[in-house]
Amino acid sequence: MFKTHQTKISKAVMKDKTGKMLGKVMTMVILSIQQPWYRIDEMMQETEQNGIDCRYIGNWEMKRNAFKYILKNRKDIWQSMQDYKAGKIDLAQLLMIVESCDGLGFVKAGFVIQLCLGEIGCLDVHNLRRFGLNASNFKYGANASYTLMRKKAELYIETCNKLGGCEYLWDSWCEYLAEKNPNRFLNADHVSELHSRALGL
């Protein structure tokens, strides 16, 4: 699952120097917030057609702000990913850069990096419940120092690694969702394939 679908996404993102594919990935992640995964393809299609006026974005102030941020900064964020691959910044720095998009937080920023680079992972509500974790462990206040933010980023990365790493988190999440929603998903591979299908890959 991870080896097939994540690899396909990563290749598409990394070769697109315009950052447009990265923008699509980040938009998909934003759309997934507080929404069921089985609707992601439908939501992406409507967003492709209507942009910020899409009901899945237009009705959410945070998602509107995030969508605008993505359009403005996708090329710079893509370059930051290249900088990470070249060893110019570390993974915690990259996570903080992606997390600066309105509404992401480390959880969804980790999802972006999981999709694009095959690192970190997404400790969403399902995974938090599965592993008995508290989301507040990875959050910080509006006036937090850089040191605290970096400490939280490092904790998030360390937690994902301790839980089994990026590939395990992807595959086991897909298995979990398929098991919990047999009327929505054919199997775990169906859950996984939705990641790439929603991006048109």
Residue, then its C-alpha position, 0 to 999 in steps of 0.5 A: m500500500f505505502k510502497t505503491h501509492q505513497t511512492k507514486i505521489s512522492k514522485a509526482v510532487m518532487k518532479d513538479k518544480t512549480g509546486k502545483m502538485l505539492g499544492k494539491v497534496m496540501t489541499m487534500v490534507i486540508l480537506s481531510i480535516q474533520q471529514p470522512w476519508y471516503r469522501i476525499d475524492e469527491m471533495m478534491q474534484e469539487t475543489e478542482q472545479n470551484g477553488i476557494d468557492c468549493r463548499y468544502i473550503g468556502n464554509w470554513e474560515m480556517k480552510r479558506n485561509a489555508f487554501k490562500y496560503i497554499l496557493k501563495n507559498r507552495k513553490d517555496i514549501w516545495q523548495s524547502m523539501q528540496d533543501y531537506k533532501a539536500g541536507k540544508i535543513d533538518l526534518a524538524q525544521l521542515l515540519m515547522i515550515v509546513e506546519s506554518c500553514d494555517g490550520l495544519g498543526f504538526v499532525k497534518a503537516g506530518f501527513v503532508i511530509q508523509l505523502c510527499l517524502g515518505e517520512i514522519g506520519c499522521l497522528d490523526v484522531h484515529n491514530l491518537r485513539r489507537f495508540g492512546l496518545n494526547a493531541s495536546n502533547f504536540k501543540y503550543g500556544a500562540n506566543a510560544s518560543y522557537t525553542l518550544m516549537r522545535k521541541k514539539a516538532e522533535l517530539y512529534i517526529e520521535t513519537c511517529n518513529k517509536l510507533g513504527g515509522c512512516e510506512y507502518l503508520w500508513d499501512s496500519w491506518c489503512e487497515y484500521l479504517a477498512e476494518k472499521n468501515p466495511n461498507r465504505f471501503l473494499n479493503a485496506d488497499h482501497v483506503s490507500e489508493l484513495h490517496s493517489r486517486a484523489l490527486g489524479l494519479 
